[in-house]
Amino acid sequence: MPHLLDPFTIKSITLRNRIGVAPMCQYSAIDGLMNDWHAVHLGSFAVGGAGLIIAEATAVSPEGRITPGCAGLWSDKHIEPLTPITRFIKSQGAVPGIQLAHAGRKASAAIPQQGGAHLNSSSGGWQTYAPSALSFGGDLALVPTELTLTEIAHIQGDFVNAAKRALLAGFTYVELHAAHGYLSHQFLSPLSNTRTDQYGGSFENRIRFLMETVKAVRNVWPDHLPFTVRLSCTDWTEGGWSIDECVNLAVQLKAAGVDLIDSSTGGNVHNAKIPVAPGFQIPFAERIKKESGIATAAVGLITEPAQAEEIIANSRADLVLLAREMLRNPRWPQLAARALGRSKDLPPPIQYARAF
């Protein structure tokens, strides 16, 4: 029986425990460049004992940013500030991961502290692109331009180039973002994809963009390093992307060389009614794991050590990823180890030993 504080091996990488930090946008980059804030933010989780730390959604192109403050990897200039971050994370015994993303129709938005609504050109916004010319709605009301086949191929090339740069920057775990209503999810869901060509309509057509992108990135990402995908397992809306489709997709992603599915939900419909509660997304990770045979990560209001231990001990998922709870307490893994009687398995850094 696995336990929360047990190591977990994916390909050639062994995580010291089953606790990971989910990617969380900081909206603090300038021209896509991470800086001292990101170094301290991500480094604090490594000091706190997490086994895996996934850097925030990192745009593969300037127009793929959610906001002007989002991190990017569309240029070689973005590599240099990432290198000391990955080096420090490794020095503390953790694994540095990165999430590669394109926001599609949800791009060109103000940072949340400034309202989060779409920006127009006069306020620093840019043209958005999506599978279909359908707006997200609400405060993100701009109608995107429907992508041409040439533009689709170009974006897929952007993902490939960003993955190459991530490797040069020292990351040893990569996640493609296909959740939360961003571009790949927009292709998956019939609520945001009304195309009539090879990228729209049937299930096989709607997953084509993601499958092609996965295969292209898999060709440049080393076989011995973990390659993962984040999926929203349901749109929480009638007629949208469903868990049944997600399980089917997971089977195909596993066959294409994906090692783990980071199982989230929602984000593609602005007025979806989501039954948010502690652990509300765990059943999705559990079902994908059991029915597709691929490893999964569970996310969503996981806050208590006993809760996280139950998920792992009952094989409902292979990893738990925490976000807001880690912001509140970057030392959560070490405190969880103490609560579960495993303090000796996750000692604090020597610099902090006297406090423990």
C-alpha positions, -999 to +999 in steps of 0.1 A: +000+000+000+015+034-010+016+063+014+018+101+011+054+102+023+066+073+001+088+081-029+072+079-064+092+071-095+082+083-130+106+072-157+141+081-144+129+107-119+120+097-083+100+122-063+109+121-026+072+119-017+037+121-033+032+158-026+034+183-054+028+220-058+003+227-086+011+255-111-001+289-099+001+320-120+018+349-102+011+376-128+045+390-119+066+385-150+078+413-173+078+404-210+074+368-200+106+368-178+105+353-144+123+372-117+133+372-080+096+368-070+093+335-088+127+323-074+116+329-038+080+317-045+090+284-060+121+280-039+101+282-007+082+251-016+114+231-022+126+242+013+092+231+026+096+195+015+074+191-016+085+163-039+074+181-071+071+218-079+054+228-111+061+264-123+031+284-134+014+283-168+042+294-190+031+308-224+046+293-256+040+326-275+033+362-265-003+360-277-007+328-256-003+347-223-034+349-201-023+384-190+007+408-196+021+395-163+023+359-173+056+339-177+068+328-211+092+306-229+088+319-264+124+331-266+158+320-256+160+351-234+136+334-210+160+305-202+185+325-181+163+336-152+149+300-150+182+283-146+190+294-110+154+285-100+156+249-112+191+246-098+179+257-063+149+234-064+171+204-072+196+214-045+168+210-019+158+175-031+127+184-051+120+180-088+114+212-109+085+209-133+069+234-157+035+238-173+035+249-210+003+267-220-015+288-246-046+307-233-065+309-266-096+329-263-089+336-226-057+355-234-053+393-234-068+397-199-060+421-171-043+406-141-068+396-114-058+425-091-069+448-120-102+430-126-093+402-149-114+414-178-103+413-214-079+441-225-085+460-257-056+473-279-057+507-263-051+492-228-023+469-239-043+440-252-038+418-282-056+397-307-068+364-294-071+331-313-092+300-307-106+269-325-138+289-333-148+325-332-168+322-300-161+344-269-157+329-234-184+353-221-187+374-190-157+397-185-139+378-213-162+389-240-138+395-269-145+373-299-113+355-309-101+349-345-106+313-357-073+296-362-063+286-397-046+253-403-013+271-408-017+289-375-025+257-357+007+241-370+026+272-359+013+270-324+022+233-322+057+243-332+057+269-304+050+241-279+079+221-293+103+251-290+092+259-255+097+223-244+133+225-258+139+257-238+124+242-207+149+213-209+178+238-213+166+257-183+169+226-161+133+214-158+130+176-156+092+173-156+069+189-182+031+193-182+011+204-212-019+225-201-051+212-217-075+223-189-093+252-175-107+266-207-073+273-224-065+266-260-062+228-259-093+225-238-111+248-262-104+223-290-116+194-268-150+208-259-179+210-283-190+241-264-160+260-277-152+241-308-177+243-337-152+237-365-162+216-395-127+205-406-104+178-392-101+197-359-138+198-351-170+178-348-162+142-338-144+131-307-114+120-328-113+154-345-116+174-313-087+156-297-065+160-328-049+193-318-038+179-284-027+145-297-006+161-325+009+185-300+017+157-275+034+136-302+054+166-315+066+175-280+072+139-271+097+138-300+119+165-284+113+158-247+137+131-235+121+096-231+136+092-196+119+123-182+083+126-171+059+139-197+024+148-184-008+165-194-034+185-173-070+179-183-103+193-172-123+161-168-157+178-172-171+212-183-198+209-156-222+219-184-247+198-204-233+191-239-198+198-229-166+178-225-172+149-202-154+124-180-163+095-204-145+114-232-117+122-208-111+085-200-110+077-237-085+105-243-064+093-214-061+059-230-048+075-262-025+098-244-009+069-225-003+051-258+013+083-272+039+084-243+022+105-217+031+093-182+005+110-160-027+129-161-031+159-138-069+157-133-088+189-128-122+202-140-140+232-154-128+266-167-143+265-202-178+279-194-180+312-176-213+304-159-209+267-151-222+256-117-193+237-101-200+218-068-169+230-051-162+211-018-131+195-002-119+167-025-146+173-051-123+165-080-107+133-066-133+109-082-121+121-116-085+112-109-096+079-095-117+069-125-090+079-150-064+059-131-085+028-128-101+028-163-071+040-184-042+025-164-023+058-165-009+075-134-029+105-121-025+135-099-054+147-078-061+184-072-088+206-057-092+217-020-068+191-006-058+207+027-054+181+054-027+155+058-051+127+066-072+136+035-041+135+013-029+102+029-063+086+022-062+095-015-027+079-019-033+049+005-065+039-014-048+043-048-073+070-058-043+089-074-006+086-074+002+122-065-016+150-047-010+186-059-017+214-036-021+251-045-037+276-022-028+255+009+008+257-001+006+295-004-008+296+031+019+272+044+049+264+022+060+240+050+029+219+046+048+187+035+070+188+066+040+194+089+021+166+071+050+143+078+048+151+115+011+147+116+014+112+100+042+101+122+068+103+094+089+132+105+121+112+100+112+107+064+111+144+056+135+164+078+137+201+075+167+218+059+196+219+084+192+257+085+157+253+100+164+222+121+163+240+155+128+252+148+116+216+144 
